[in-house]
Amino acid sequence: MSGSPTICLIGFGEVGQILGADLAKKDVTLSAWDLLFSDAGSDPSKAVTGLRKGKSSEDAAKGADILISAVTAAQTLNAAESVLDALKDGAVYLDLNSASPGSKSRAAEVVNKAGGKYVEASVMSPIGPKRIACPMLFGGPYAKDFLPAAHNLGFDGAQFFSTDYGKAAAAKMCRSVVVKGVEALLTESLLSARHYGVDETVVASLSDLFPGPDWEKLSGYMISRALEHGTRRAEEMREVAKTIKEAGLSPLMSSACAERQDLSAAYRYALENKSLPDMLDAILNGRGPERRL
């Protein structure tokens, strides 16, 4: 892919805004679409600077050489279908969404059938620290050919993973069983421990059992991630549950994790507290749907 590409961002939440800011430093033409653009007071609407704000997903996608989808997990297929009529022949559709292998494969089918080139991508770390350069796994038959262009755009952490759709998604989803699961476990464990006044003892025992990490700092960080992004993480964990089912297994842990992440989102106000004990107290004593711990 040569010249100055036209890039469309589908979804302009946290990930879309980071990508937009980093891509704006390159020799590219940018457009974006987000469902919340209809609300002038929304974060995506207020964040639009230096790029063309589409009147619709089709309007934003018109003429784009590369489309980057960064929507919530449940909207993966809807996002792909929303741009099909505007899809330029041979345009690359880079799907960064945290969706199951089945969901990614269905999105690939509709994009490729419409003349696009679907590239599956799995983001394998929080995007904040390294931003566009964070580790990503690219998959599908067009992934290897697109990789040099992706590196030129700043996707330095991207690597080719598989020619088969679904493999990169499976790696991401199976990783999330542990990462999001630990967040949920720590939230449930330490809230209960704080209620009984034994949280310091529990944290100290974790340090003995799993030496290395600063468990108080790590616990505070992981619980805060659940509070801040619980709704999005719950949606991702439902996609993880689909992934487990697609493997013929029962998603007992993943389904429970989705419920705990959903509950965590209701206590976002507790993020005002920086110390772990204060954060736990704010949840236990504050507003929210659950006080059964």
C-alpha positions, -999 to +999 in steps of 0.1 A: +000+000+000+017+032-012+010+069-011-011+087+015-039+064+026-074+074+037-082+058+070-117+054+086-120+048+123-152+029+132-158+035+169-143+066+185-141+055+222-109+052+242-091+030+216-104+049+186-093+082+201-058+069+208-054+056+173-068+088+159-043+109+177-014+087+168-024+083+131-029+121+128+009+124+131+013+104+099+007+114+062-029+101+062-064+114+057-087+105+086-124+101+091-144+086+120-178+073+130-193+065+163-228+059+174-224+085+201-218+112+175-255+118+176-250+132+211-230+164+209-222+162+246-207+127+244-170+120+249-166+107+213-182+139+199-161+162+220-130+143+211-133+148+174-104+170+162-082+169+131-104+144+113-136+143+093-166+134+114-189+111+093-226+117+092-230+080+092-208+049+092-212+047+054-203+084+050-172+080+071-161+049+052-166+063+017-133+061-002-113+047+027-083+026+019-081+012+055-110+008+079-102+002+116-130-012+137-127-005+175-162-008+188-176-027+218-174-065+215-211-071+208-211-046+179-183-064+159-205-078+132-229-048+131-200-025+126-187-045+096-222-047+081-227-010+085-200-001+060-205-027+033-223-005+008-195+021+011-166-004+011-140+004-015-129-026-035-097-040-020-099-018+011-083-034+043-107-038+072-087-041+104-108-055+132-094-048+167-125-058+186-124-083+215-148-108+200-150-146+198-134-165+169-169-172+156-178-135+156-146-126+139-150-153+112-186-141+105-174-105+102-146-116+078-171-134+056-193-104+050-163-080+045-145-103+021-177-111+002-182-073-003-148-069-019-128-059+012-098-075+028-105-085+064-076-086+088-082-099+122-064-082+150-061-090+187-048-064+211-027-083+237-021-056+263-037-025+277-035+001+248-026+030+271+011+026+277+023+019+242-007+033+223-008+024+186+025+004+191+011-020+217+014-058+210-012-071+184-017-104+166-028-101+130-046-130+114-062-141+081-051-145+045-045-108+041-026-102+073+010-108+062+007-086+032-008-057+052+018-059+080+044-036+064+018-009+058+007-013+094+042-009+107+046+023+086+015+036+102+030+030+137+016-004+146+051-014+157+039-041+181+019-059+154+030-093+143+016-119+119+000-148+137-020-171+114-036-173+080-067-187+096-094-165+110-102-170+146-067-180+159-057-145+170-091-140+186-088-173+204-054-163+219-069-130+231-101-145+245-083-173+263-059-147+278-089-127+290-102-156+310-071-151+333-067-113+331-103-103+336-109-133+358-081-121+382-097-087+383-130-102+392-115-125+418-095-098+435-126-075+436-147-102+452-120-114+475-108-081+489-143-065+492-153-094+514-120-093+533-124-056+539-159-062+553-144-087+578-114-065+585-089-090+572-079-074+539-043-066+550-038-103+560-052-115+527-029-092+507+001-103+527-007-139+522-009-134+485+026-120+486+038-151+504+020-174+479+029-155+448+061-136+456+072-108+432+044-084+426+034-057+450+000-072+457-015-041+473-005-020+443-015-047+418-049-053+435-057-016+435-048-013+398-068-044+387-099-035+408-097+001+394-097-013+359-128-032+366-145-002+381-135+021+351-141-004+323-165-029+338-193-026+312-169-030+283-151-059+301-184-076+308-192-075+271-158-089+263-162-117+288-195-127+272-176-130+240-151-151+259-179-173+271-189-178+234-153-187+227-154-214+254-187-227+241-173-228+206-146-251+220-173-274+234-167-265+270-188-249+297-179-212+303-186-214+341-158-190+351-161-166+322-199-162+326-195-154+364-166-130+356-189-111+331-215-107+359-189-095+384-174-070+359-209-057+351-215-051+389-181-034+392-190-007+367-218+006+390-192+016+415-170+038+392-173+067+417-149+048+440-120+056+416-118+090+434-100+071+462-064+063+454-055+039+482-068+003+481-085+004+516-103+037+508-114+024+474-128-008+490-146+013+517-161+036+492-176+005+474-189-011+506-204+021+520-216+038+488-241+036+460-245+006+438-267-025+431-249-049+454-244-049+492-246-086+498-209-093+504 
